[in-house]
Amino acid sequence: MRIKRSVNALKKRRAVLKSTKGYRGTKSKNYRVAKEAYMKSGQYAYVGRKLKKRDFRKLWIARINAACRLNDISYSQFMHGLKVANIDLNRKVLSEMAISDASAFTSLVEKAKSAIK
C-alpha cells in the first residue's frame, strides 16, 4: 500500500505561504517562489543576528570614545588604563555609565589615567 502525501504536502505549502504573507508579488502567492524567498529570508535573519552584535559593539565604542574625549583621554588610552588598573567592565556597561552616570565615568577615567602614569 502506498502512502499519499496530499495532507502533509498541503500543510507544508500552507505553512510556507503563511510565513511569506506580506512579501511582494509572487513571493507571497506562488509556492515555488515563496519557498525560495522564505529560505533566503532565513539566511538574512541568521546573518542579521550576527551583524547586530557587531553594530552594538561599534555603538558602545563610539559612545565611550565620545565620553572619553570630554575627559581629555582617547578611547584606546582609557581602555588600556582600565586593563592596567584591573577594572573589568564590559563596553556595554561603560557605555551606559557614560550616558547615565557621567560623574562615575569621570572617576573611572581618573583611575585609568593614574594607572597609566
N, CA, C and O atoms as a GROMACS GRO file, in nm:
protein
  468
    1MET      N    1   0.084  -0.119   0.000
    1MET     CA    2   0.000   0.000   0.000
    1MET      C    3   0.088   0.125   0.000
    1MET      O    4   0.178   0.139   0.083
    2ARG      N    5   0.063   0.214  -0.092
    2ARG     CA    6   0.146   0.334  -0.099
    2ARG      C    7   0.088   0.446  -0.013
    2ARG      O    8  -0.032   0.451   0.013
    3ILE      N    9   0.177   0.535   0.031
    3ILE     CA   10   0.135   0.646   0.116
    3ILE      C   11   0.121   0.770   0.029
    3ILE      O   12   0.212   0.806  -0.046
    4LYS      N   13   0.007   0.833   0.039
    4LYS     CA   14  -0.017   0.956  -0.037
    4LYS      C   15   0.023   1.075   0.050
    4LYS      O   16  -0.002   1.076   0.171
    5ARG      N   17   0.084   1.174  -0.012
    5ARG     CA   18   0.139   1.287   0.062
    5ARG      C   19   0.047   1.408   0.066
    5ARG      O   20   0.086   1.514   0.115
    6SER      N   21  -0.074   1.395   0.016
    6SER     CA   22  -0.157   1.513  -0.006
    6SER      C   23  -0.175   1.599   0.119
    6SER      O   24  -0.161   1.721   0.111
    7VAL      N   25  -0.205   1.539   0.232
    7VAL     CA   26  -0.232   1.618   0.353
    7VAL      C   27  -0.104   1.687   0.400
    7VAL      O   28  -0.105   1.807   0.426
    8ASN      N   29   0.005   1.611   0.412
    8ASN     CA   30   0.131   1.668   0.460
    8ASN      C   31   0.187   1.773   0.364
    8ASN      O   32   0.239   1.876   0.407
    9ALA      N   33   0.176   1.747   0.235
    9ALA     CA   34   0.227   1.842   0.135
    9ALA      C   35   0.148   1.972   0.143
    9ALA      O   36   0.205   2.081   0.133
   10LEU      N   37   0.016   1.959   0.160
   10LEU     CA   38  -0.068   2.079   0.170
   10LEU      C   39  -0.034   2.158   0.296
   10LEU      O   40  -0.028   2.281   0.293
   11LYS      N   41  -0.011   2.087   0.407
   11LYS     CA   42   0.027   2.153   0.533
   11LYS      C   43   0.158   2.229   0.516
   11LYS      O   44   0.172   2.343   0.561
   12LYS      N   45   0.252   2.164   0.450
   12LYS     CA   46   0.384   2.224   0.428
   12LYS      C   47   0.372   2.351   0.344
   12LYS      O   48   0.432   2.454   0.375
   13ARG      N   49   0.294   2.342   0.237
   13ARG     CA   50   0.275   2.458   0.149
   13ARG      C   51   0.205   2.571   0.223
   13ARG      O   52   0.243   2.687   0.210
   14ARG      N   53   0.103   2.537   0.300
   14ARG     CA   54   0.030   2.640   0.375
   14ARG      C   55   0.121   2.710   0.476
   14ARG      O   56   0.113   2.832   0.493
   15ALA      N   57   0.208   2.633   0.541
   15ALA     CA   58   0.299   2.691   0.639
   15ALA      C   59   0.395   2.791   0.574
   15ALA      O   60   0.421   2.898   0.627
   16VAL      N   61   0.446   2.753   0.456
   16VAL     CA   62   0.539   2.843   0.386
   16VAL      C   63   0.466   2.968   0.339
   16VAL      O   64   0.516   3.079   0.356
   17LEU      N   65   0.347   2.950   0.281
   17LEU     CA   66   0.271   3.066   0.232
   17LEU      C   67   0.226   3.156   0.347
   17LEU      O   68   0.218   3.277   0.331
   18LYS      N   69   0.198   3.096   0.462
   18LYS     CA   70   0.159   3.176   0.578
   18LYS      C   71   0.277   3.261   0.626
   18LYS      O   72   0.260   3.377   0.663
   19SER      N   73   0.398   3.202   0.625
   19SER     CA   74   0.515   3.275   0.672
   19SER      C   75   0.563   3.381   0.573
   19SER      O   76   0.632   3.475   0.612
   20THR      N   77   0.526   3.366   0.445
   20THR     CA   78   0.567   3.467   0.346
   20THR      C   79   0.457   3.569   0.321
   20THR      O   80   0.467   3.649   0.228
   21LYS      N   81   0.355   3.567   0.402
   21LYS     CA   82   0.246   3.664   0.389
   21LYS      C   83   0.302   3.805   0.406
   21LYS      O   84   0.376   3.831   0.501
   22GLY      N   85   0.269   3.894   0.317
   22GLY     CA   86   0.320   4.030   0.324
   22GLY      C   87   0.437   4.056   0.230
   22GLY      O   88   0.475   4.171   0.209
   23TYR      N   89   0.495   3.949   0.173
   23TYR     CA   90   0.602   3.966   0.076
   23TYR      C   91   0.541   4.019  -0.054
   23TYR      O   92   0.423   3.998  -0.080
   24ARG      N   93   0.622   4.088  -0.133
   24ARG     CA   94   0.571   4.150  -0.256
   24ARG      C   95   0.544   4.048  -0.366
   24ARG      O   96   0.621   3.956  -0.388
   25GLY      N   97   0.432   4.068  -0.433
   25GLY     CA   98   0.402   3.994  -0.556
   25GLY      C   99   0.397   3.844  -0.541
   25GLY      O  100   0.336   3.790  -0.448
   26THR      N  101   0.463   3.776  -0.635
   26THR     CA  102   0.459   3.630  -0.643
   26THR      C  103   0.522   3.564  -0.521
   26THR      O  104   0.491   3.449  -0.489
   27LYS      N  105   0.611   3.635  -0.453
   27LYS     CA  106   0.680   3.577  -0.338
   27LYS      C  107   0.585   3.538  -0.225
   27LYS      O  108   0.622   3.459  -0.138
   28SER      N  109   0.464   3.592  -0.227
   28SER     CA  110   0.368   3.555  -0.123
   28SER      C  111   0.252   3.471  -0.178
   28SER      O  112   0.165   3.429  -0.102
   29LYS      N  113   0.251   3.447  -0.310
   29LYS     CA  114   0.137   3.376  -0.371
   29LYS      C  115   0.176   3.238  -0.425
   29LYS      O  116   0.106   3.139  -0.401
   30ASN      N  117   0.286   3.233  -0.496
   30ASN     CA  118   0.328   3.112  -0.564
   30ASN      C  119   0.421   3.031  -0.472
   30ASN      O  120   0.522   3.084  -0.425
   31TYR      N  121   0.387   2.905  -0.447
   31TYR     CA  122   0.462   2.824  -0.350
   31TYR      C  123   0.609   2.811  -0.386
   31TYR      O  124   0.696   2.826  -0.300
   32ARG      N  125   0.638   2.784  -0.512
   32ARG     CA  126   0.777   2.761  -0.551
   32ARG      C  127   0.863   2.885  -0.528
   32ARG      O  128   0.975   2.875  -0.477
   33VAL      N  129   0.811   3.000  -0.564
   33VAL     CA  130   0.884   3.126  -0.544
   33VAL      C  131   0.885   3.164  -0.396
   33VAL      O  132   0.985   3.213  -0.345
   34ALA      N  133   0.772   3.140  -0.329
   34ALA     CA  134   0.761   3.173  -0.187
   34ALA      C  135   0.859   3.091  -0.104
   34ALA      O  136   0.917   3.142  -0.008
   35LYS      N  137   0.879   2.966  -0.141
   35LYS     CA  138   0.971   2.880  -0.067
   35LYS      C  139   1.114   2.933  -0.076
   35LYS      O  140   1.188   2.933   0.022
   36GLU      N  141   1.152   2.978  -0.195
   36GLU     CA  142   1.285   3.035  -0.213
   36GLU      C  143   1.301   3.163  -0.130
   36GLU      O  144   1.404   3.184  -0.066
   37ALA      N  145   1.198   3.248  -0.133
   37ALA     CA  146   1.202   3.372  -0.057
   37ALA      C  147   1.209   3.344   0.092
   37ALA      O  148   1.279   3.413   0.167
   38TYR      N  149   1.135   3.242   0.136
   38TYR     CA  150   1.132   3.202   0.276
   38TYR      C  151   1.270   3.153   0.322
   38TYR      O  152   1.317   3.189   0.429
   39MET      N  153   1.334   3.072   0.240
   39MET     CA  154   1.466   3.021   0.274
   39MET      C  155   1.570   3.134   0.276
   39MET      O  156   1.656   3.138   0.363
   40LYS      N  157   1.559   3.223   0.180
   40LYS     CA  158   1.653   3.336   0.174
   40LYS      C  159   1.634   3.429   0.293
   40LYS      O  160   1.730   3.482   0.347
   41SER      N  161   1.508   3.448   0.334
   41SER     CA  162   1.481   3.535   0.449
   41SER      C  163   1.541   3.476   0.576
   41SER      O  164   1.587   3.549   0.664
   42GLY      N  165   1.541   3.343   0.584
   42GLY     CA  166   1.605   3.276   0.698
   42GLY      C  167   1.754   3.300   0.701
   42GLY      O  168   1.813   3.317   0.807
   43GLN      N  169   1.816   3.300   0.583
   43GLN     CA  170   1.960   3.328   0.574
   43GLN      C  171   1.990   3.471   0.616
   43GLN      O  172   2.086   3.498   0.689
   44TYR      N  173   1.907   3.564   0.567
   44TYR     CA  174   1.925   3.705   0.604
   44TYR      C  175   1.910   3.723   0.755
   44TYR      O  176   1.985   3.798   0.817
   45ALA      N  177   1.812   3.653   0.814
   45ALA     CA  178   1.788   3.664   0.958
   45ALA      C  179   1.908   3.612   1.036
   45ALA      O  180   1.948   3.671   1.136
   46TYR      N  181   1.965   3.501   0.990
   46TYR     CA  182   2.082   3.442   1.057
   46TYR      C  183   2.199   3.538   1.054
   46TYR      O  184   2.264   3.562   1.156
   47VAL      N  185   2.226   3.594   0.936
   47VAL     CA  186   2.337   3.689   0.922
   47VAL      C  187   2.309   3.814   1.004
   47VAL      O  188   2.399   3.869   1.068
   48GLY      N  189   2.183   3.859   1.003
   48GLY     CA  190   2.145   3.979   1.078
   48GLY      C  191   2.168   3.965   1.227
   48GLY      O  192   2.205   4.061   1.294
   49ARG      N  193   2.147   3.845   1.279
   49ARG     CA  194   2.170   3.822   1.422
   49ARG      C  195   2.318   3.836   1.456
   49ARG      O  196   2.353   3.880   1.566
   50LYS      N  197   2.405   3.798   1.362
   50LYS     CA  198   2.549   3.814   1.385
   50LYS      C  199   2.589   3.962   1.371
   50LYS      O  200   2.670   4.012   1.448
   51LEU      N  201   2.532   4.030   1.271
   51LEU     CA  202   2.566   4.171   1.248
   51LEU      C  203   2.521   4.260   1.362
   51LEU      O  204   2.585   4.361   1.392
   52LYS      N  205   2.410   4.223   1.425
   52LYS     CA  206   2.357   4.303   1.536
   52LYS      C  207   2.459   4.315   1.648
   52LYS      O  208   2.474   4.421   1.709
   53LYS      N  209   2.529   4.207   1.674
   53LYS     CA  210   2.630   4.209   1.779
   53LYS      C  211   2.744   4.305   1.745
   53LYS      O  212   2.793   4.378   1.831
   54ARG      N  213   2.785   4.303   1.617
   54ARG     CA  214   2.890   4.396   1.572
   54ARG      C  215   2.844   4.540   1.584
   54ARG      O  216   2.917   4.627   1.631
   55ASP      N  217   2.719   4.565   1.540
   55ASP     CA  218   2.666   4.701   1.540
   55ASP      C  219   2.659   4.758   1.681
   55ASP      O  220   2.693   4.874   1.704
   56PHE      N  221   2.615   4.675   1.776
   56PHE     CA  222   2.606   4.724   1.914
   56PHE      C  223   2.744   4.753   1.971
   56PHE      O  224   2.763   4.853   2.040
   57ARG      N  225   2.840   4.665   1.942
   57ARG     CA  226   2.975   4.690   1.991
   57ARG      C  227   3.030   4.821   1.935
   57ARG      O  228   3.093   4.899   2.008
   58LYS      N  229   3.007   4.846   1.805
   58LYS     CA  230   3.051   4.972   1.743
   58LYS      C  231   2.986   5.093   1.811
   58LYS      O  232   3.051   5.194   1.835
   59LEU      N  233   2.856   5.080   1.842
   59LEU     CA  234   2.783   5.188   1.907
   59LEU      C  235   2.840   5.216   2.046
   59LEU      O  236   2.862   5.332   2.083
   60TRP      N  237   2.863   5.108   2.123
   60TRP     CA  238   2.918   5.125   2.258
   60TRP      C  239   3.054   5.193   2.254
   60TRP      O  240   3.082   5.282   2.334
   61ILE      N  241   3.139   5.151   2.159
   61ILE     CA  242   3.272   5.208   2.149
   61ILE      C  243   3.264   5.356   2.112
   61ILE      O  244   3.340   5.438   2.164
   62ALA      N  245   3.173   5.391   2.022
   62ALA     CA  246   3.156   5.532   1.982
   62ALA      C  247   3.112   5.617   2.100
   62ALA      O  248   3.161   5.729   2.118
   63ARG      N  249   3.021   5.565   2.181
   63ARG     CA  250   2.973   5.639   2.299
   63ARG      C  251   3.083   5.655   2.403
   63ARG      O  252   3.100   5.762   2.460
   64ILE      N  253   3.157   5.548   2.427
   64ILE     CA  254   3.266   5.554   2.526
   64ILE      C  255   3.372   5.652   2.478
   64ILE      O  256   3.423   5.732   2.557
   65ASN      N  257   3.405   5.647   2.350
   65ASN     CA  258   3.505   5.738   2.294
   65ASN      C  259   3.462   5.883   2.309
   65ASN      O  260   3.543   5.969   2.346
   66ALA      N  261   3.335   5.911   2.282
   66ALA     CA  262   3.285   6.050   2.295
   66ALA      C  263   3.297   6.098   2.439
   66ALA      O  264   3.337   6.211   2.463
   67ALA      N  265   3.261   6.011   2.534
   67ALA     CA  266   3.270   6.048   2.675
   67ALA      C  267   3.416   6.064   2.718
   67ALA      O  268   3.448   6.150   2.801
   68CYS      N  269   3.504   5.981   2.664
   68CYS     CA  270   3.647   5.991   2.696
   68CYS      C  271   3.704   6.123   2.646
   68CYS      O  272   3.780   6.190   2.716
   69ARG      N  273   3.667   6.159   2.525
   69ARG     CA  274   3.718   6.284   2.466
   69ARG      C  275   3.678   6.405   2.550
   69ARG      O  276   3.752   6.503   2.558
   70LEU      N  277   3.558   6.398   2.612
   70LEU     CA  278   3.516   6.507   2.700
   70LEU      C  279   3.606   6.514   2.824
   70LEU      O  280   3.619   6.620   2.886
   71ASN      N  281   3.666   6.403   2.859
   71ASN     CA  282   3.755   6.397   2.976
   71ASN      C  283   3.904   6.398   2.937
   71ASN      O  284   3.990   6.358   3.016
   72ASP      N  285   3.933   6.443   2.816
   72ASP     CA  286   4.070   6.460   2.767
   72ASP      C  287   4.153   6.332   2.767
   72ASP      O  288   4.267   6.331   2.814
   73ILE      N  289   4.097   6.225   2.716
   73ILE     CA  290   4.170   6.100   2.700
   73ILE      C  291   4.112   6.028   2.579
   73ILE      O  292   3.994   6.040   2.548
   74SER      N  293   4.198   5.953   2.510
   74SER     CA  294   4.147   5.878   2.394
   74SER      C  295   4.086   5.746   2.442
   74SER      O  296   4.114   5.700   2.552
   75TYR      N  297   4.005   5.687   2.357
   75TYR     CA  298   3.939   5.560   2.390
   75TYR      C  299   4.041   5.452   2.419
   75TYR      O  300   4.029   5.379   2.518
   76SER      N  301   4.143   5.441   2.333
   76SER     CA  302   4.241   5.333   2.348
   76SER      C  303   4.322   5.350   2.477
   76SER      O  304   4.351   5.252   2.546
   77GLN      N  305   4.358   5.474   2.510
   77GLN     CA  306   4.431   5.500   2.634
   77GLN      C  307   4.344   5.467   2.756
   77GLN      O  308   4.392   5.413   2.856
   78PHE      N  309   4.217   5.501   2.746
   78PHE     CA  310   4.123   5.473   2.855
   78PHE      C  311   4.109   5.323   2.878
   78PHE      O  312   4.116   5.277   2.992
   79MET      N  313   4.090   5.247   2.771
   79MET     CA  314   4.075   5.103   2.784
   79MET      C  315   4.204   5.038   2.836
   79MET      O  316   4.199   4.944   2.916
   80HIS      N  317   4.318   5.090   2.791
   80HIS     CA  318   4.446   5.040   2.841
   80HIS      C  319   4.460   5.069   2.991
   80HIS      O  320   4.504   4.984   3.067
   81GLY      N  321   4.422   5.190   3.031
   81GLY     CA  322   4.429   5.228   3.172
   81GLY      C  323   4.341   5.140   3.259
   81GLY      O  324   4.380   5.102   3.369
   82LEU      N  325   4.221   5.108   3.209
   82LEU     CA  326   4.131   5.020   3.285
   82LEU      C  327   4.193   4.881   3.301
   82LEU      O  328   4.183   4.819   3.407
   83LYS      N  329   4.255   4.832   3.194
   83LYS     CA  330   4.317   4.699   3.199
   83LYS      C  331   4.433   4.697   3.298
   83LYS      O  332   4.449   4.601   3.375
   84VAL      N  333   4.515   4.803   3.297
   84VAL     CA  334   4.629   4.812   3.389
   84VAL      C  335   4.580   4.822   3.534
   84VAL      O  336   4.640   4.765   3.625
   85ALA      N  337   4.469   4.895   3.554
   85ALA     CA  338   4.413   4.914   3.689
   85ALA      C  339   4.328   4.795   3.735
   85ALA      O  340   4.268   4.800   3.842
   86ASN      N  341   4.322   4.690   3.653
   86ASN     CA  342   4.242   4.569   3.684
   86ASN      C  343   4.094   4.601   3.706
   86ASN      O  344   4.031   4.545   3.796
   87ILE      N  345   4.041   4.689   3.625
   87ILE     CA  346   3.897   4.720   3.629
   87ILE      C  347   3.833   4.647   3.511
   87ILE      O  348   3.855   4.683   3.395
   88ASP      N  349   3.754   4.545   3.541
   88ASP     CA  350   3.694   4.462   3.437
   88ASP      C  351   3.547   4.499   3.419
   88ASP      O  352   3.459   4.440   3.481
   89LEU      N  353   3.522   4.596   3.334
   89LEU     CA  354   3.385   4.633   3.297
   89LEU      C  355   3.374   4.619   3.146
   89LEU      O  356   3.463   4.660   3.072
   90ASN      N  357   3.264   4.560   3.101
   90ASN     CA  358   3.249   4.544   2.957
   90ASN      C  359   3.203   4.675   2.893
   90ASN      O  360   3.162   4.768   2.961
   91ARG      N  361   3.209   4.679   2.761
   91ARG     CA  362   3.179   4.802   2.689
   91ARG      C  363   3.034   4.844   2.702
   91ARG      O  364   3.002   4.963   2.700
   92LYS      N  365   2.945   4.747   2.715
   92LYS     CA  366   2.803   4.779   2.731
   92LYS      C  367   2.781   4.858   2.859
   92LYS      O  368   2.710   4.959   2.859
   93VAL      N  369   2.841   4.812   2.968
   93VAL     CA  370   2.827   4.880   3.098
   93VAL      C  371   2.894   5.016   3.094
   93VAL      O  372   2.839   5.114   3.144
   94LEU      N  373   3.012   5.023   3.035
   94LEU     CA  374   3.083   5.151   3.026
   94LEU      C  375   3.004   5.252   2.945
   94LEU      O  376   2.998   5.370   2.980
   95SER      N  377   2.942   5.206   2.836
   95SER     CA  378   2.861   5.293   2.752
   95SER      C  379   2.741   5.348   2.830
   95SER      O  380   2.711   5.467   2.824
   96GLU      N  381   2.674   5.259   2.901
   96GLU     CA  382   2.558   5.300   2.981
   96GLU      C  383   2.600   5.398   3.089
   96GLU      O  384   2.528   5.494   3.118
   97MET      N  385   2.716   5.373   3.149
   97MET     CA  386   2.767   5.461   3.253
   97MET      C  387   2.800   5.599   3.196
   97MET      O  388   2.774   5.701   3.259
   98ALA      N  389   2.857   5.601   3.076
   98ALA     CA  390   2.893   5.728   3.012
   98ALA      C  391   2.770   5.813   2.984
   98ALA      O  392   2.776   5.936   2.990
   99ILE      N  393   2.658   5.746   2.953
   99ILE     CA  394   2.536   5.819   2.922
   99ILE      C  395   2.464   5.864   3.050
   99ILE      O  396   2.430   5.982   3.065
  100SER      N  397   2.441   5.770   3.140
  100SER     CA  398   2.351   5.798   3.253
  100SER      C  399   2.422   5.847   3.379
  100SER      O  400   2.362   5.920   3.458
  101ASP      N  401   2.549   5.809   3.399
  101ASP     CA  402   2.618   5.846   3.523
  101ASP      C  403   2.756   5.904   3.489
  101ASP      O  404   2.858   5.836   3.501
  102ALA      N  405   2.756   6.029   3.446
  102ALA     CA  406   2.880   6.092   3.398
  102ALA      C  407   2.984   6.107   3.508
  102ALA      O  408   3.104   6.096   3.480
  103SER      N  409   2.942   6.132   3.631
  103SER     CA  410   3.038   6.151   3.740
  103SER      C  411   3.114   6.022   3.770
  103SER      O  412   3.235   6.025   3.794
  104ALA      N  413   3.044   5.909   3.769
  104ALA     CA  414   3.109   5.781   3.791
  104ALA      C  415   3.205   5.750   3.677
  104ALA      O  416   3.314   5.695   3.699
  105PHE      N  417   3.165   5.785   3.554
  105PHE     CA  418   3.252   5.761   3.439
  105PHE      C  419   3.378   5.847   3.451
  105PHE      O  420   3.488   5.801   3.420
  106THR      N  421   3.362   5.971   3.496
  106THR     CA  422   3.476   6.060   3.514
  106THR      C  423   3.574   6.002   3.618
  106THR      O  424   3.695   6.012   3.601
  107SER      N  425   3.520   5.944   3.725
  107SER     CA  426   3.608   5.883   3.826
  107SER      C  427   3.683   5.763   3.768
  107SER      O  428   3.799   5.739   3.802
  108LEU      N  429   3.615   5.688   3.680
  108LEU     CA  430   3.683   5.577   3.612
  108LEU      C  431   3.797   5.628   3.523
  108LEU      O  432   3.905   5.569   3.517
  109VAL      N  433   3.771   5.740   3.455
  109VAL     CA  434   3.873   5.799   3.368
  109VAL      C  435   3.994   5.840   3.452
  109VAL      O  436   4.109   5.820   3.412
  110GLU      N  437   3.967   5.898   3.569
  110GLU     CA  438   4.079   5.940   3.656
  110GLU      C  439   4.160   5.820   3.703
  110GLU      O  440   4.283   5.826   3.708
  111LYS      N  441   4.092   5.711   3.737
  111LYS     CA  442   4.163   5.588   3.778
  111LYS      C  443   4.246   5.532   3.664
  111LYS      O  444   4.358   5.484   3.684
  112ALA      N  445   4.189   5.537   3.542
  112ALA     CA  446   4.262   5.488   3.425
  112ALA      C  447   4.384   5.574   3.397
  112ALA      O  448   4.490   5.522   3.363
  113LYS      N  449   4.369   5.706   3.410
  113LYS     CA  450   4.481   5.797   3.386
  113LYS      C  451   4.594   5.774   3.488
  113LYS      O  452   4.712   5.771   3.453
  114SER      N  453   4.555   5.757   3.614
  114SER     CA  454   4.656   5.736   3.718
  114SER      C  455   4.726   5.601   3.703
  114SER      O  456   4.843   5.588   3.738
  115ALA      N  457   4.656   5.502   3.652
  115ALA     CA  458   4.716   5.369   3.633
  115ALA      C  459   4.818   5.369   3.521
  115ALA      O  460   4.915   5.293   3.526
  116ILE      N  461   4.798   5.454   3.420
  116ILE     CA  462   4.891   5.462   3.308
  116ILE      C  463   5.021   5.530   3.350
  116ILE      O  464   5.130   5.488   3.310
  117LYS      N  465   5.009   5.635   3.432
  117LYS     CA  466   5.127   5.715   3.469
  117LYS      C  467   5.210   5.651   3.576
  117LYS      O  468   5.312   5.707   3.617
   0.00000   0.00000   0.00000
